[in-house]
Amino acid sequence: MKIKHILIGLLITVSVNSCTEKVPLTGRKQVSLVNEGELVNMSMSEYQKFLSQHPPLPASDPRASMVKNVGVKIQNAVTKFMKDKGLSKNLNGYKWEFNTVDAPEVNAWCMPGGKVVVYTGLLPVTQDEASLAIVMGHEIAHAVARHGNERMSQAMIVQGIGVGVAIAVSQKPEATQNLFLQSYGITSQLGMLKYSRTHESEADKMGLVFSAMAGYDPNVAVSFWQRMAAKGGEQPIELLSTHPSDATRISDIKAILPEAMKYYKKQ
């Protein structure tokens, strides 16, 4: 039994060492045991399931129109950014969708493949397009940086599940499905991931760059997170339960702004 465990450990070590990637912009190495294309396919199914249970606002609704308008601009910025970095292949399989659901939670998220949802409860806090772009850029950055893939890969290592999602689904369908749901925050009450501080910092940095490239002034991020911090003081809200908004975060964002401003061109 000990020998078996040692061999499994060695196989996992070899797999981890041979399956690392770099996060765009930051260059941090991350474990990526899961084929991103397989996760994109899984997200399409889960996204449609979510929308069937939470019908989105019609395109004629001004709130839905604003979300889509901001989303498309950030989509174009992400496409250009990845092309400039020679990473266009990272967006293979992306079929962007931007939907708004009528729900009171201060929340938004993005699945692999560019599947985005914004809750109407977020809009009174964002107040304008620029601040909405800060949130959407941040959530899209999580997907582009493959943070969910990294979390799922780490969980698969801990649970000893094979390195391929297709194989894992056939061998342990329920366990693999649960890992996906947990890694991307898809539960009975969908909420954003409790990402690590490293993931949050990367998403802040990349999100500000995407927003700036889309024509939104990244400086509004400071006032937005200050509003979030104030609202969090009134009552616990979904966004703050997973995305800490405090003095440290605001200070970090201020430090990132000079670099983000290099990408900003007012439209």
Backbone as a ProteinNet text record, in pm:
[ID]
protein_1_A
[PRIMARY]
MKIKHILIGLLITVSVNSCTEKVPLTGRKQVSLVNEGELVNMSMSEYQKFLSQHPPLPASDPRASMVKNVGVKIQNAVTKFMKDKGLSKNLNGYKWEFNTVDAPEVNAWCMPGGKVVVYTGLLPVTQDEASLAIVMGHEIAHAVARHGNERMSQAMIVQGIGVGVAIAVSQKPEATQNLFLQSYGITSQLGMLKYSRTHESEADKMGLVFSAMAGYDPNVAVSFWQRMAAKGGEQPIELLSTHPSDATRISDIKAILPEAMKYYKKQ
[TERTIARY]
83.2	0	86.7	196.6	285.6	348.8	389.7	451.8	352.8	225.9	122.7	107.3	105.7	91.3	211.1	329.3	450.9	446.2	404.2	396.3	294.4	180.1	78.3	133.2	207.3	267.1	365.5	446.1	543.3	474.1	366.8	293.4	231.7	177.1	117.8	224.1	342.1	451.8	494.5	508.6	547.8	441.1	313.5	203.5	202.5	218.3	216.9	331.1	451	568	556.5	483	473.2	347.8	262.9	136.7	124.2	222.2	216.8	204.3	137.2	123.5	154.5	158	182.3	57.9	26.7	-87.2	-52.7	-139.7	-112.6	-93.5	-4.6	27.4	117.5	81.1	162.6	277.1	259.8	365.3	378.4	287.9	295.2	267.2	346.6	323.8	207.7	121.9	8.3	-7.4	-61.8	-88	-212.5	-204.9	-319.3	-325.5	-383.6	-394.4	-514.5	-609.7	-735.3	-732.2	-776.5	-784.1	-889.5	-849.4	-940.6	-1058.8	-1035.5	-1143.9	-1255.3	-1218.8	-1319.7	-1401.6	-1333.5	-1404.7	-1497.5	-1453.6	-1538.2	-1666.4	-1652.7	-1770.2	-1863.3	-1805.7	-1887.3	-1959	-1890.7	-1950.2	-2070.3	-2066.4	-2180	-2306.7	-2291.4	-2406.2	-2456.6	-2364.6	-2402.5	-2461.8	-2409.3	-2458.7	-2604.3	-2634.6	-2771.3	-2864	-2814	-2893.5	-2927.4	-2827.9	-2851.1	-2954.9	-2941.7	-3033.5	-3175	-3188.3	-3322.2	-3391.4	-3310.8	-3365.7	-3376.2	-3299.1	-3299.2	-3307.6	-3427.9	-3444.2	-3382.3	-3298.4	-3234.7	-3331.9	-3297.3	-3378	-3377.1	-3484.3	-3486.4	-3386	-3342.9	-3242.5	-3291.3	-3423.3	-3480.1	-3469	-3441.7	-3427.7	-3299.2	-3305.6	-3185.9	-3071.2	-3102.7	-2998.3	-2924.8	-3000.3	-2939.7	-2857.7	-2910.5	-2840.1	-2706.6	-2705.2	-2581.4	-2479.6	-2524.4	-2434	-2372.3	-2454	-2401.4	-2305.1	-2338.2	-2251.7	-2113.3	-2112.3	-1985.3	-1913.2	-1988	-1928.2	-1859.8	-1925.9	-1868.7	-1739.4	-1737.6	-1616.2	-1499.8	-1530.3	-1424.4	-1383.6	-1479.7	-1448.7	-1348.4	-1372.4	-1281.4	-1143.7	-1142.6	-1015	-937.5	-1007.6	-942.4	-886.1	-964.8	-920	-792.9	-789.3	-669.8	-551.3	-575.9	-468.9	-404.1	-485.9	-433.1	-361.8	-412.3	-347.3	-210.8	-204.2	-77.8	26.2	-21	68.2	96.9	40.6	59.7	-13.6	-125.2	-198.3	-342.1	-367.8	-503	-559.2	-471	-516.5	-582.4	-548.5	-609.4	-759.3	-804.1	-946.3	-1021	-956.3	-1023.1	-1145.7	-1255.4	-1378	-1463.4	-1412.8	-1490.2	-1608	-1725	-1845.9	-1912.7	-1875.7	-1913.4	-2064.5	-2112.4	-2252.8	-2256.5	-2340.6	-2354.6	-2502.6	-2539.3	-2678.4	-2694.9	-2812.3	-2845.3	-2965.6	-2956	-3069.2	-3122.4	-3253.1	-3317.8	-3311.4	-3210.2	-3188	-3123	-3152.8	-3105.2	-2958.1	-2894.8	-2755.7	-2663.2	-2566.6	-2462.3	-2356.6	-2373.2	-2297.4	-2278.5	-2174.8	-2147.5	-2044.7	-2042.5	-1942.6	-1921.4	-1814	-1781.9	-1729.5	-1792.1	-1746.4	-1645.7	-1572.9	-1484.4	-1564	-1501.9	-1570.8	-1643.9	-1627.5	-1686.9	-1834.8	-1881	-2021.7	-2040.2	-2096.8	-2103.8	-2247.8	-2265	-2394.4	-2372	-2457.2	-2457.2	-2593.6	-2594.7	-2719	-2760.8	-2890.8	-2938.5	-2904.5	-2887.7	-2852.5	-2717.6	-2633.2	-2501.5	-2509.8	-2606.2	-2610	-2626.9	-2705.4	-2713.1	-2579.8	-2491.8	-2361.1	-2260.4	-2264.3	-2171.9	-2209.1	-2338.1	-2392.3	-2370.6	-2261.9	-2236.3	-2163	-2149.2	-2086.4	-1941.3	-1868.2	-1725.9	-1703.9	-1783.4	-1768.9	-1816.1	-1920.7	-1965.4	-1854	-1781.4	-1670.3	-1560.1	-1539.7	-1439.2	-1474.7	-1603	-1646.7	-1641.9	-1695.4	-1698	-1556.9	-1469.9	-1330.9	-1264.1	-1293.1	-1236.6	-1283.5	-1413.4	-1467.4	-1419.1	-1413.9	-1363.7	-1216.1	-1142.8	-1000.1	-980.8	-1068	-1059	-1065.1	-1156.7	-1172.8	-1052.5	-1009.4	-895.6	-767.4	-752.4	-634.8	-646.5	-761.6	-786.1	-772	-820.6	-813.9	-901.4	-1018	-1104	-1039.4	-971.6	-898.1	-791.5	-723.2	-617.9	-675.6	-788.5	-852.8	-898.1	-956	-1004.4	-888.6	-778.5	-659.8	-605.2	-599	-550.1	-640.4	-771.5	-865.9	-854	-831	-817.3	-692.6	-586	-463.5	-489.1	-555.8	-584.1	-671	-769.4	-862.2	-816.9	-701.7	-646.7	-724.7	-790.6	-866.7	-773.6	-799.1	-714.1	-700.4	-598.9	-567.8	-657	-738.1	-826.5	-970.5	-1039.7	-1178.7	-1264.5	-1241.3	-1321.6	-1310.6	-1188	-1165.9	-1228.3	-1208.3	-1262.1	-1414.1	-1476.9	-1622.5	-1674	-1603.1	-1646.2	-1622.7	-1515.1	-1480.9	-1549.3	-1553.5	-1613.2	-1699.3	-1810.5	-1891.3	-1942.3	-1993.1	-2049.6	-1942.1	-1829.3	-1720.4	-1663.5	-1646.8	-1590.7	-1686.8	-1816.4	-1916.4	-1917.8	-1908	-1906.7	-1784.7	-1669.6	-1548.2	-1565.3	-1627.5	-1649.3	-1739.6	-1849.4	-1944.1	-1878.4	-1795.4	-1727.2	-1622	-1548.7	-1439.4	-1488.6	-1609.9	-1662.8	-1780.4	-1803.8	-1906.8	-2047.7	-2067.6	-2201.1	-2267.7	-2347.5	-2415.7	-2563.7	-2638.7	-2782.4	-2807.1	-2715.6	-2721.1	-2589.1	-2591.5	-2467	-2400.1	-2272.9	-2197.7	-2057	-1987	-1851.4	-1755.6	-1648.4	-1549.6	-1481	-1444.6	-1359.1	-1215	-1176.5	-1042.7	-938	-817.1	-706	-670.1	-592.8	-549.3	-468.5	-389.1	-310.8	-402.4	-506.3	-601.9	-671.6	-709.7	-779	-689.5	-564.3	-470.8	-450.3	-437.8	-421.2	-544.8	-662.8	-786.6	-804.4	-765	-770.6	-681	-558.9	-461.6	-504.8	-539.9	-580.7	-712.6	-805.2	-934.1	-922.4	-834.3	-813.1	-755.2	-665.5	-606.9	-714.5	-797	-904	-1001.9	-1039	-1132.2	-1073.3	-944.7	-877.5	-873.1	-839.6	-834.5	-972.2	-1076.6	-1213.7	-1262.1	-1179	-1213.8	-1272.4	-1259.3	-1311.8	-1197.2	-1213.7	-1109.5	-1092.2	-977.2	-956.8	-955.3	-941.1	-939.4	-1070.3	-1180.3	-1308.9	-1311.6	-1214.4	-1209.6	-1197.9	-1126.9	-1107.3	-1240.1	-1315.9	-1443.8	-1543.4	-1537.1	-1628.4	-1602.9	-1476	-1446.5	-1468	-1458.4	-1493.2	-1643.1	-1724.3	-1868.6	-1899.5	-1826.1	-1846.1	-1810.3	-1702.9	-1660.4	-1765.6	-1820.7	-1923.1	-2049.6	-2087.7	-2208.1	-2187.5	-2066.6	-2036.6	-2046.9	-2026.2	-2036.8	-2180.3	-2275.3	-2416.6	-2468.8	-2432.1	-2478.9	-2391.8	-2378.5	-2298.8	-2361.5	-2281.5	-2331.9	-2244.6	-2300.6	-2234.2	-2096.1	-2086.9	-1960.5	-1850	-1883.4	-1782.1	-1751.9	-1843	-1817.9	-1707.6	-1681.4	-1579.5	-1470.8	-1498.6	-1402.6	-1378.5	-1285.7	-1265.9	-1235.7	-1312.8	-1291.6	-1253.4	-1125.4	-1078.9	-970.1	-913.5	-811.8	-692.2	-656.6	-541.8	-569	-688.2	-721.6	-722.5	-783.7	-789.3	-648.7	-563.7	-424.6	-353.1	-377.5	-316.7	-363	-491.2	-545.5	-481.6	-465	-400.3	-258.8	-190.9	-54.4	-53.2	-162.3	-171.6	-209	-278	-335.6	-236.7	-114.2	-22.9	0.5	13.3	33.3	-93.9	-209.8	-336.6	-361.3	-322.1	-345.3	-268.4	-162.9	-86.6	-172.4	-274.4	-360.7	-487.1	-504.9	-631	-631.3	-733.1	-757.5	-906.2	-938.1	-1078.2	-1149.8	-1266.6	-1344.3	-1466.5
-120.5	0	125.5	123	237.9	262.9	153.8	165.7	226.5	183.1	235.6	385.9	428.1	571.3	650.4	592.1	658.8	675.7	569.9	576.4	680.2	683.9	783.3	924	940.7	1070.1	1112.2	1016.8	1045.8	1083.4	1011	1039.7	1179.2	1214.4	1347.2	1454.6	1431	1528.2	1550.2	1439.6	1449.5	1525.4	1492.5	1558.2	1707	1744.3	1885.4	1960.8	1901.9	1968.6	1984.6	1894.2	1899.6	1972.7	2013.5	2078.8	2215.2	2299.8	2434.4	2534.8	2642.8	2750.5	2882.4	2990	3121.6	3207.8	3282.7	3373	3493.9	3529.8	3647.4	3771.6	3857.5	3985.4	3968	3880.5	3866.6	3768.4	3668.3	3571	3465.3	3464.9	3364.8	3225.4	3128.2	2989.7	2930.8	2856.4	2794.3	2649.7	2566.5	2427.2	2421.3	2349.4	2337.3	2194.6	2106.8	1966.6	1941.8	2033.3	2013.8	2083.2	2012.5	2072.4	2182.6	2304.1	2418.5	2401.5	2337.9	2316	2232	2134	2049.8	2130.2	2222.3	2306.6	2405	2454.9	2545	2473.6	2347.3	2268.9	2246.5	2215	2194	2322.6	2435.9	2563.1	2599	2563.4	2593.5	2526.6	2402.2	2328.1	2388.4	2417.8	2472.5	2613.3	2690	2826.1	2823.3	2736.2	2724.2	2673.5	2585	2534.1	2648.3	2731.9	2844.9	2939.9	2973.4	3067.9	3012	2880.1	2820	2835.4	2842.9	2858.4	3005.3	3090.2	3233.7	3309.3	3319.7	3383.3	3523.5	3551	3683.6	3791	3915.3	4027.7	4032.8	4079.3	4090.3	4193.7	4178.7	4269.4	4413.3	4432.3	4567.1	4640.7	4568.7	4631.1	4713.8	4840.9	4926.6	4869.1	4798	4739.1	4627.9	4545.1	4437.3	4494.3	4602.1	4666.8	4723.8	4785.6	4842.4	4732.7	4624.2	4513.5	4456.1	4436.5	4381.3	4478	4607	4707.8	4707.6	4706.6	4702.5	4571.3	4462.2	4331.5	4318.2	4366.4	4357	4438.6	4556	4638.8	4567.1	4504.6	4432.1	4307.6	4241.3	4126.6	4165.6	4278.5	4325.4	4358.7	4415.5	4449.3	4322.5	4222.2	4094.6	4029.4	4029.4	3968.8	4035.4	4169.1	4242.5	4216.5	4220.2	4198.1	4061	3958.7	3822.4	3807.1	3874.7	3870.6	3936.6	4051.9	4124	4042.2	3959.2	3874.8	3740.8	3719.8	3592.3	3478.3	3509.8	3408.8	3391.4	3421.8	3410.7	3270.2	3169.7	3030.6	3004.9	3086.2	3069.7	3099.1	3168.1	3202	3109.6	3002.7	2906.7	2849.1	2845.3	2791	2893.4	3015.6	3119.6	3162.4	3159.5	3209.8	3302.1	3427.8	3524.2	3544.1	3553.3	3586.8	3675.7	3777.6	3870.9	3882.2	3829.9	3831.6	3897.6	3954.8	4019.7	3949.5	3911.4	3847.2	3939.3	3937.8	4024.3	3956.4	3990.6	3930.9	4035.2	4034.4	4139.9	4130.2	4015.6	3998.8	4097.2	4148.7	4233.7	4138	4096.6	3982.9	3987.3	3920.8	3901.9	3791.1	3720.8	3614.6	3584.4	3512.1	3471.9	3328.8	3243.3	3105.4	3097.2	2985.3	2966.2	2979.7	3031.1	3047.7	3179.4	3268.9	3401.1	3406.4	3317.6	3315.5	3402.9	3522.1	3623.2	3647	3664.6	3704.2	3816.9	3919.1	4030.2	4031.6	4046.2	4054.9	4201.8	4228.1	4366.1	4431.5	4351.6	4406.7	4475.4	4447.1	4509.8	4652.7	4678.6	4804.5	4930.1	4926.2	5046.3	5080.5	4982.7	5006.6	5054.3	4996.3	5041.3	5183.2	5209.9	5343.8	5391.3	5349.4	5394.5	5286.5	5310.2	5210.9	5183.6	5288.8	5272.5	5180.1	5197.2	5112.2	4970.1	4958.1	4824.8	4754.9	4831.2	4774.6	4723.1	4789.7	4745.9	4606.5	4587	4457.2	4349.7	4380.9	4281.9	4248.5	4349.9	4324	4231.5	4252	4168.8	4024.4	4003.3	3867.6	3797.2	3869.2	3811.5	3777.2	3858.8	3831.2	3697.7	3665.3	3535.6	3421.7	3434.9	3330.1	3324.3	3443	3448.3	3397.4	3426.1	3380.4	3233.7	3173.8	3032.7	2998.9	3087.7	3064.2	2946.6	2932.3	2819.3	2687.8	2685.1	2566.7	2530.3	2631.7	2609.1	2549.6	2602.8	2551.5	2407.5	2379.4	2245.4	2147.3	2191.2	2106	2071.3	2170.4	2147.5	2050.2	2065	1975.7	1833	1819.7	1686.9	1616.1	1694.9	1636.6	1583.4	1665.7	1626.8	1502	1493.4	1381.9	1264.1	1278.2	1167.1	1134.3	1234.4	1212.8	1230.6	1154.5	1158.9	1298	1317.4	1450.7	1493.8	1405.4	1442.5	1448	1557.6	1569.8	1462.6	1436.6	1337	1200.5	1162.9	1035.1	1038.2	1150.3	1162.5	1156.3	1217.1	1215.4	1073.8	995.8	858.7	768.4	794.4	709.8	754.8	885.7	940.7	1060.7	1036.2	1147.4	1241.4	1187.8	1273.2	1356.8	1292.3	1363.1	1473.2	1443.5	1542.5	1658.7	1627.1	1732.4	1824.2	1764.2	1844	1934.1	1882.9	1963.7	2084	2061.6	2171.7	2276.7	2230	2322	2403.4	2337.6	2406.3	2503.9	2461.4	2543.7	2670.4	2664.4	2780.9	2844.5	2804	2868	2838.1	2727	2693.7	2601.2	2658	2580.1	2612	2561.7	2588.9	2738.9	2808.1	2955.3	3003.5	3034.8	3065.9	3188.2	3173.5	3287.4	3281.3	3388.6	3392.2	3314.1	3273.6	3191.5	3265.8	3189.4	3245.7	3228	3310.1	3300.2	3336.8	3289.9	3324.2	3471.1	3525	3663.7	3683.7	3582.7	3591.4	3603.4	3520.5	3526.4	3661.9	3711.7	3840.4	3953.6	3951.6	4056	4050.8	3928.7	3913.5	3961.6	3927	3968.4	4120	4179.8	4325.8	4390.3	4339.9	4398	4379.4	4256.8	4228.5	4298.6	4299.7	4362.5	4511.5	4578.6	4722.2	4748.1	4661.3	4676	4655	4550.7	4524.7	4641.4	4693.5	4806.8	4929.9	4954.8	5070	5057.2	4937.4	4914.6	4930	4903.7	4914.7	5060	5151	5292.2	5346.2	5269.8	5313.6	5354.3	5468.8	5521	5429.2	5363.6	5270.3	5337.4	5470.1	5540.3	5525.4	5497.3	5484.6	5361.5	5272	5151.4	5186.2	5293.2	5331.4	5369	5459	5501.4	5386	5296.7	5182.1	5092.4	5056.4	4966.2	5034	5164.8	5236.6	5224.9	5233.6	5214.6	5072.2	4977.1	4838	4816	4877.2	4863.1	4921.1	5035.7	5099.4	5015.5	4959	4875.4	4747.8	4694.9	4573.8	4597.5	4723.7	4755.6	4754.8	4773.7	4774.3	4632.2	4543.9	4406	4319.2	4189.4	4100	4088.1	4102.4	4086.7	3988.2	3928.9	3820.2	3859.8	3976	4017.3	4029.3	4088.3	4106.8	3978.5	3880.9	3756.2	3676.3	3707.5	3633.2	3723.5	3852.4	3947.8	4056.3	4035.2	4131.9	4272	4369.2	4507.6	4585.2	4606.8	4675.4	4774.7	4838.4	4941	4885	4759.6	4698.6	4681.6	4634.8	4614.4	4746.8	4847.9	4978.1	5034.4	5013.8	5058.7	4986	4855.2	4776.8	4825.9	4856.3	4904.4	5038.6	5125.8	5254.7	5233.9	5131.2	5103.2	5048.9	4984.1	4925.4	5030.4	5135.3	5232.3	5291.7	5329.6	5387.4	5295.1	5166	5071.9	5059.4	5051.3	5039.3	5161.5	5279.1	5402.6	5405.4	5326.7	5319.2	5262.7	5186.2	5122.7	5203.5	5312	5386.3	5488.8	5478.9	5577.4	5610.2	5731.3	5770.6	5761.4	5700.4	5683.4	5773.5
0	0	0	81	85	-51.4	-117.1	-248.5	-347.4	-338	-427.5	-408.1	-282	-253.2	-302.7	-288.6	-336.4	-487.5	-557.3	-703.2	-747.4	-677.4	-711.6	-691.1	-579.7	-551.3	-658.4	-704.6	-809.5	-939.7	-972.1	-1095	-1089.6	-973.1	-957.1	-970.8	-910.8	-919.2	-1062.7	-1138.6	-1279	-1357.1	-1329.2	-1400.2	-1374	-1246.1	-1209	-1275.5	-1271.8	-1328.9	-1479.7	-1545.9	-1691.6	-1738.2	-1644.2	-1679.1	-1611.6	-1633.7	-1578.9	-1693.2	-1666.4	-1763	-1693.7	-1772.1	-1715.3	-1731.6	-1626.8	-1631	-1718	-1814.2	-1897.1	-1810.9	-1849.9	-1785.6	-1664.1	-1568	-1447.2	-1465.7	-1553.4	-1576.5	-1468	-1370.6	-1263.4	-1318.6	-1272.7	-1314.5	-1235.4	-1303.7	-1237.8	-1285.1	-1198.5	-1233.6	-1319.9	-1432	-1521.9	-1574.3	-1493.9	-1532.8	-1623.4	-1621.1	-1691.9	-1826.7	-1930	-2063.2	-2062.3	-2094	-2086.3	-2180.5	-2296.4	-2391.6	-2332.2	-2250.6	-2186.7	-2086.3	-2015.2	-1919.1	-1990	-2105.7	-2183.8	-2224.6	-2267.6	-2306.4	-2187.8	-2070.9	-1952.3	-1912	-1927.6	-1885.7	-1971.7	-2100.2	-2187.6	-2137.4	-2096.5	-2045	-1913.9	-1822.9	-1692.9	-1705.7	-1801.5	-1823.7	-1868.5	-1963.7	-2011.6	-1902.1	-1818.8	-1707.8	-1611.5	-1583.5	-1493.7	-1552	-1681	-1743.4	-1751.7	-1762.6	-1766.3	-1631.3	-1525.5	-1390.8	-1349.9	-1418.3	-1388.9	-1522.2	-1578.8	-1711	-1714.7	-1813.3	-1821.9	-1868	-1840.2	-1885.8	-2038.6	-2099.9	-2246.4	-2294.6	-2417.5	-2474.2	-2476.8	-2477.6	-2482.2	-2349.3	-2241.8	-2111	-2107.8	-2068.5	-2067.2	-1984.6	-1875.8	-1792.4	-1867.3	-1937.2	-2015.2	-2130.3	-2190.3	-2301.2	-2254.7	-2136	-2082.7	-2053.8	-1992	-1959.7	-2087.4	-2188	-2313.6	-2380.3	-2377.8	-2438.8	-2373.3	-2240.2	-2167.4	-2195.5	-2194.7	-2216.3	-2350.8	-2454.8	-2589.7	-2600.1	-2536.1	-2538.6	-2468.6	-2355.2	-2284.2	-2361.9	-2423.8	-2508.8	-2616.7	-2683.7	-2788.6	-2731.5	-2610.4	-2546.2	-2513.1	-2459.7	-2425.8	-2551.5	-2657.6	-2784.2	-2834.3	-2829.5	-2874.7	-2782.8	-2652.1	-2555.6	-2576.6	-2589.3	-2606.3	-2740.9	-2843.3	-2974	-2967.7	-2901.2	-2888.5	-2812.1	-2718.6	-2638.5	-2705.5	-2824.3	-2894.1	-2826.8	-2760.1	-2683.3	-2731.8	-2856.3	-2909.6	-2893.7	-2898.4	-2886	-2750.8	-2651.1	-2518.4	-2519.1	-2623.9	-2632.8	-2727.9	-2772.4	-2859.9	-2790	-2861	-2804.3	-2732.9	-2718.2	-2652	-2740	-2683.9	-2748.9	-2647.7	-2655.3	-2552.1	-2543.2	-2420	-2392.7	-2269.3	-2275.1	-2162.7	-2127.8	-2013	-1971.3	-1835.2	-1814.1	-1687.3	-1626.9	-1500	-1433.6	-1324.3	-1309.1	-1210.9	-1074.6	-997.8	-866	-776.5	-646.6	-556.6	-516.2	-541.5	-499.1	-570.7	-496.4	-555	-609	-734.8	-783.7	-935	-981.4	-1124.1	-1134.2	-1248.6	-1265.7	-1413.3	-1440	-1577.6	-1576.3	-1654.9	-1671.3	-1785.9	-1796.5	-1911.8	-2041.5	-2144.5	-2271.7	-2284.2	-2182	-2190.7	-2158.4	-2071.5	-2032.1	-1908.4	-1928.3	-1822.5	-1777.4	-1646.7	-1590.3	-1491	-1499.4	-1403.9	-1336	-1204.1	-1127.9	-1118	-1127.4	-1121.1	-987.5	-882.5	-752.3	-749.5	-848.7	-856.4	-910.4	-996.7	-1071.3	-985.5	-877.7	-793.1	-726.2	-714.2	-651.9	-756.4	-875	-980.1	-1025.3	-1038.6	-1068.7	-1212.3	-1276.7	-1413.6	-1491.8	-1621.6	-1709.4	-1671.3	-1636.8	-1607.6	-1488.5	-1384.1	-1265.5	-1295.1	-1377.7	-1419.7	-1496.7	-1578.1	-1654.4	-1561.7	-1448.9	-1352.6	-1301.3	-1265.7	-1214.1	-1322.5	-1439.2	-1546.7	-1594.4	-1599.3	-1637.2	-1538.1	-1410.3	-1304	-1317.2	-1336.7	-1345.7	-1472.3	-1582.8	-1707.6	-1693.1	-1618.5	-1595.8	-1524.2	-1428.8	-1361	-1462.8	-1560.2	-1660.6	-1755.1	-1801.7	-1895	-1828.5	-1700	-1626.1	-1585.2	-1612.7	-1583.7	-1436.1	-1352.9	-1209	-1166.9	-1231	-1198.7	-1236.9	-1350.8	-1394.9	-1291.3	-1242.8	-1143.8	-1015.4	-971	-849.9	-869.1	-985.8	-1012.7	-1023.1	-1084.6	-1095.9	-958.1	-871.2	-735.7	-660.4	-680.1	-612.5	-665.9	-795.6	-856.1	-804.5	-782.8	-727.8	-587.7	-505.8	-367.8	-362.7	-453.5	-451.2	-536.2	-600.2	-677	-802.5	-860.9	-983.8	-1103.3	-1210.4	-1328.8	-1386.1	-1470.2	-1520.8	-1636.2	-1691.4	-1800.5	-1756.1	-1787.1	-1745.6	-1811.1	-1939.5	-2009.7	-1942.3	-1905.6	-1837.6	-1698.8	-1629.8	-1494.5	-1494.9	-1595.4	-1603.9	-1623	-1706.1	-1731.3	-1611.3	-1537.5	-1423.6	-1295.3	-1273	-1151.5	-1189	-1256.9	-1307.1	-1199.6	-1091.1	-986.9	-917.9	-885.3	-817.7	-905.6	-1035.2	-1127	-1147.1	-1159.1	-1174.7	-1052.3	-934.8	-811.7	-806.6	-851.7	-853.7	-945	-1059.5	-1153.3	-1090.4	-1029.6	-968.2	-857.9	-778.5	-668.8	-721.7	-824.4	-876.9	-944.5	-1000.8	-1069.8	-998.5	-872.7	-794	-838.4	-911.5	-961.8	-861.7	-773.4	-671.7	-675.9	-579.4	-577	-566.7	-499.4	-495.4	-551.8	-679.7	-750.4	-691.7	-658.1	-606.1	-660.2	-650.8	-703.6	-615.5	-674.6	-605.2	-491.4	-390.9	-287.5	-333.1	-428.9	-484.8	-380.4	-405.3	-317.5	-337.2	-245.6	-257.4	-385.4	-423	-546.5	-667.2	-671	-780.9	-786.6	-669.4	-664.4	-716	-674.8	-718.2	-869.3	-923	-1067.4	-1142.1	-1091.2	-1156.9	-1150.1	-1038	-1027.3	-1133.7	-1142.9	-1236	-1381.1	-1417.4	-1554.4	-1587.5	-1490.8	-1513.4	-1539.1	-1466.5	-1488.8	-1627.4	-1670.8	-1805	-1911.4	-1895.3	-1992.8	-1997.6	-1880.4	-1874.7	-1942.3	-1916	-1976	-2128	-2176.1	-2320.4	-2384.2	-2305.2	-2355.7	-2356.2	-2304.2	-2306.9	-2178	-2068.5	-1939.4	-1847.3	-1782.6	-1693.5	-1572.7	-1558.7	-1447.6	-1310.8	-1306.2	-1177.4	-1100.6	-1171.6	-1103.4	-1013.5	-1029	-946.5	-798.5	-768	-628	-563	-626.7	-569.4	-566	-667.5	-667.2	-547.4	-523.5	-412.1	-277.9	-275.4	-152.2	-124.6	-230.1	-213.1	-169.3	-225.4	-187.5	-41.7	1.3	140.5	234.3	195.4	277.8	283.1	170.3	165.2	244.2	240.7	316.1	465.3	506.3	647.8	695.6	599.4	635	654.4	564.4	572.1	482.7	514.9	431.8	293.1	187.4	52.2	-22.4	-127.9	-198.5	-249.6	-310.1	-369.8	-265.5	-149.7	-47	29	25	95.8	28.2	-97.7	-171.5	-228.4	-236.1	-290	-185.4	-95.6	13.2	-38.1	8.4	-30.3	94.6	112.6	232.8	195.1	297.9	273.4	198.2	228.2	160.6	12.3	-19.4	-160.1	-235.8	-177.6	-242.5	-261.6	-161.6	-172.3	-285.3	-297	-404.9	-541.1	-552.3	-678.7	-717.5	-619.2	-646	-700.4	-649.2	-695	-837.9	-877.7	-1012	-1116.3	-1074.5	-1167.5	-1269.2	-1228.5	-1327.8	-1447.6	-1422.4	-1533.7	-1616.9	-1549.9	-1622	-1710.2	-1661.9	-1737.2	-1869.3	-1878.9	-2004.5	-2117.6	-2080.8	-2179.6	-2207.3	-2132.8	-2139.6	-2252.1	-2336.5	-2439.9	-2437	-2394.6	-2380.6	-2513.5	-2512.4	-2635.6	-2636.3
[MASK]
+++++++++++++++++++++++++++++++++++++++++++++++++++++++++++++++++++++++++++++++++++++++++++++++++++++++++++++++++++++++++++++++++++++++++++++++++++++++++++++++++++++++++++++++++++++++++++++++++++++++++++++++++++++++++++++++++++++++++++++++++++++++++++++++++++++++++++

